[in-house]
Amino acid sequence: MKALLSKSVGGPETLVLEDVPSPTAKPGSAVVSVKAIGVNYPDVLIIEDKYQFKPARPFAPGGEVAGIVKEVGEGVTHVKPGDRVLGNTGWGGMAEELALEAGRLIPIPDSMPFDEAAAFIMTYGTSYHALKDRGHIKPGETLLVLGAAGGVGLAAVELGKAMGAKVIAAASSQAKVDLAIARGADSGVVYPTGPFDRDGQKALAEQFKAACGPGGADLVYDGVGGDYAEAALRSMAWEGRFLVVGFPAGIPRIPLNLALLKGCDIVGVFWGTAVARDPKGHQQNVRELLDLYSAGKIKPYVSEHYPLVRAGEAISHLASRKAMGKVVVTVD
């Protein structure tokens, strides 16, 4: 079988497609014939050794897959050969076949295409955990989503709306804002490209305040970081919740006096560790997400497809921050 391998530290151009032995199913594990792989920002980081986890090389990037169970190991009962599944892998997904713990696999309905399934669990899982478990979102609250046209951002827009919030989409272009509004946001704001000097950051804060209205944002979903974070924090409502999700614009420096003045919470969102620490809570969230999908309230927006041989280009495209929705790699 073929796999896209990281054999040395570097960007997507360092990845190589090679033949490797097909995996076998050990006790408690399953082998999946991969049909689609979701591309996520951790794929950009992990091949450069900048992610929280640093797997031994060679390894394949790719943290979420969808496909068909090929074989199962001893003790596996909740999936069987022939089942259509999705799975979160951490890494290893950009391959024609993948062996992983069977507990990481989730059966999917026949109505869910493989590309949507591969674009589902990391983005919606992260954003649902953020809004429900960490942000305790309530109907009628105002939610400001930064990076609203990206994978997790667009999921946060859809979920926020499904959970009864007033959703304001913030993104770097009108086309991105328009996409977020088409997916359920109530309104949007186009922010300029950073970094910003002090005057620029104050102007950005005023943009966010105007978009949120006099009451401010009850929740800020920050999947961008950088200089955008402080400006968004300044738009918070009293006792609001600032959700720290990601840093493609860089790790921000937050003046903590703002948290004091706003009486607000700055809340970390680390979905992968939350899944490991509370598997029952994760399983409940997955059931609720699949119910929302079946009801038509959420639906992954897959903007582009790349074949496995061009998966490095897919990661590069995501790293450029030009992608909207999800980018998916497909396997014939």
N, C-alpha and C positions, 0 to 999 in steps of 0.2 A: 504494500500500500504506500501511498505518498503522504508526506507530512511537510509542512512549512516550518523550518527549524531555525531557532536562534542559537548559533554556535559561538558567537562572540558578542560582546557588549556593543550596542550601536543602534542606529535608527532602522527603519523598515528596509532600507537598501541592503542591510547586512543579512537579511533572511534568505534562506536557500530552500528550495523544494527538492526533497530527496526521497528515495525509496527506503522504507524502514520495515522491519518485521511486523506482521499483523499481531495485535494483542490477543490474549486469551483471558477468559473470565475466571478469576480466582474466587474463592469463597466470599460471599457478600458483595461481589461486584458483578457488573454486566458489561458487555461489549456492544457498542452502538455503531451502526452504519450511518455515518454523518451525512446529512443532506443539506444543512445550512448552519452557518456560524455567525452570530452577532458580533459586530466590531464595537468595542467600547474603549473609553479613554485609558483604563488600566493596561490595555494592549500596547499603547504608546509608551507607557512608563515601564512596563515589566521587561521589555527587551533592552532598555537602557539602564537596568538595575536601579530604577528610581521609584519602584513600587514598594509597598509594605512587605511583600513577599518576594524572595529571590530564589526561584527554583534552580536546581543544578542543571547545567547545560550538557548536552543539547536538549532543548525543550521547544514545544510549539506554543505560540500565544493562542489566544482564543478562550474566553471565559464562559461562553454560553453556546450551546449547540441544540439542534433539533435533528431527529432522525428516527431510525427504526432499530429496535433491539435485535441484535444478531444472535447472542447467546447470553445465558446467565450462569453464574456460579452457584455453588452449593449454598443453600439457605436463603436464596432470593425468592420471594413469593409475590411481591406486589407488582412486578412486571414480568413479562414472558417474551420469548422470541416472537417477532412480528408486531409487537406493540409500537405505536407511534408515541414518541416521548420528547420532552425537552429536558435539558439539564444544565445546572451551573457547575462549572469545572474548575474555576480559578485560572487554569491555563491548560494547554494541551488540545484545545478544540480544533485547531486548524490542521486537520488530518482527515483522511478518508474513513478511518475507524478510530474509536476511542474506547478505552477501558476505564471505568470509574466506579466509585462506590454506588451501589444500586440505590441507596437512600437519597442520592442527589438527582435521581430521575423522577420526573412527573409525567404521568400519562396525559395526553392531550386529546381533545375531541377531534373527530374526523373532519369537522368543519374548519379546523384551524390549519392554514397552510404552513409548510415548514419554515418559510422565510419569516412569517409573523411569529411563529413559535420561538425561533432563534433570536428574535428581537424583543422578547417578552419579559423574561424573568429578572434580568439584572436591572433594567430600567424601571419597570413597574414595581419590582420587589423593593428596590432602593427608595423610590419615591413614596410608595405606600407605607413602608416602615418609617420614613421621615415624617410624613404628614400625620399618620395615625398614631404610631408608637412614641415618636419623639416630639412632634409638634402638637399632638392632642387637638387637632383641628376641629372646629365646631361650625355647624351651618350658620351662614350669615357673616362669617369673619372674612377679612380682606387678606388675600394671599398675593404677595409679589414674588414672581418667579424670574430669577436672572438666568440668562442662557435658555430662554423659553422655547427655542426651536431645536435644541439638541435632544439627544436620546432621553436622558433623565428629566430634562426640563419640560419637554413635550408631555412626557408621562405625568409629571407633576401638574401640568395644566389640566389634562383630562381628569386626573384623579381629584384634584381640587374642586373642579366643577361638579363631578359626580358626588362629592362629599358635601356639597352645598355651599361652598365658599364663593365669594366674589374674587375672580382671578384676574390679575393684571400681569400681562406678559411683557417682559423686558428683553430686548435682543438687539443685535448690532446692525440690523438692516430692516427696512420696511417689509421686504419679502418674508423675513423670518417672523416678524410680528404678525403679518397677515396670515401666515401658516398657523401660528398659535391661536389666533382669533378664530380661524376656520375649524380648529380642533376644540373650541369651547371657551377660550378666554373672553372675558367681558370687554376688555380694552387692552391697549398696549402702549409701550413707550420705546422709542429707538434711542439707544445710548451711543455716544461716540466711542471711537477706539482709544484705549488707554495706551500707556500710563498717563496720569494726569498730574499737573502741578497743583498747588493748593487751591488756586482759583478755579481750576478745572474740576477738582473734586467737589468744591462747594456748589458749582453749577450743576454737576451731576446729581448731588443730593437734592437740589431744588427740583430737578426733573422728576426724581422719584417721589418727592413729597407731593408735587402737583398731580402726579398720576394716581397716587394712593388716596388723595383727598385729605380733608382736615383731620380725620380720625387716625390717619396713618395706617401702616400695615400691621395686622395682627401676627402674621407670619411672613418671614422672608425665607425663600428657598434659594440658597446661594450655591449654585453649581459652577460658579465662575471664579470667585476669589479676586486676588489682585486689588487694585484701587477701587473696584466696584463695591467691595464689601463694606467699607466704612461709610460710603455714600448711602448705601441701602440701609445700614444700621441707623443712620440719622433720620430715616423716614419711618422708623418703628413707632407703633402705638405703645401706650403705657402697658406694661406687663406683656409685651409681645414676645415672640419666640423667633430667634434667628437661627436657621438650620444650616449648619456647615456641612456641605456635601462634597465639594471638589474645588480644585485650584488650577484649571488650565491657564488662567491669567497670572498665576503666581500665588504664593502663600501670603495672605494679607497680614498687616500689622494693625491691630484694632486698639484704639485708645479705650481702655476699660472704663474711663469716666463716663463714656456714652451709655454703657450698660447700667451704671448707677443712675444716671439722669433719666433713662427711659424705664427703669425698674424692670428691665427685660432679661430674658434668658438667652445665652449663647449656647446652642445645643449641638454636640457632635453627632454625625450620622455615619455609622460604619456598618453597612448592611451585612457584609460578609461575616464579621465577627458576631453580629447579632444573631444570624442564622445558626452559627455553631453553638452559641451559648443558650439559645432558646429554640430548639428545633420544633417543639409543639406550637409555639407562637408563630413560627415561620409557616408551618403546615396550614394553620388556620388562615393566615394572610393569603397563602396561595389559593386556598379554596375560595376566599372572598374575591380575589382578583379574577379567577376563572369565571366566577358567577357574573362579575361586572363585564367581562369579555362576552360571555354568552348573551347577556342582556343588551349588548351593543353600546355600552357606555364608555368602553375603552377599546382601542384598536391600534396596534403598532403601525406607525407610518414609516414604511421602508422606502427611502428615497432612491437608493442605488444598490445594484447587485454587481458583485465581482466574482469571477471564477477563482477557484483555489490557486491557480497558477499566478493570479494577479492580486493575491491577498495582501502583499506588501503595499501595493498601491492603495488598497482600501484603508490600511492603517495610516498611510501618509495623508490621505484625503481627510480622515477624521482629525489628524493632528493639526491640519491647516485651519481648523475651526470654521470651515466653509460648509460642512455637511449640515443638512437639516434632517431631523428625525433620526432614523437608524440606517446604517450601512450594513449590508449583509453579504457574506461570502457564501457562494453556493458550490456544492459538490455534485457532479454528475453521477 
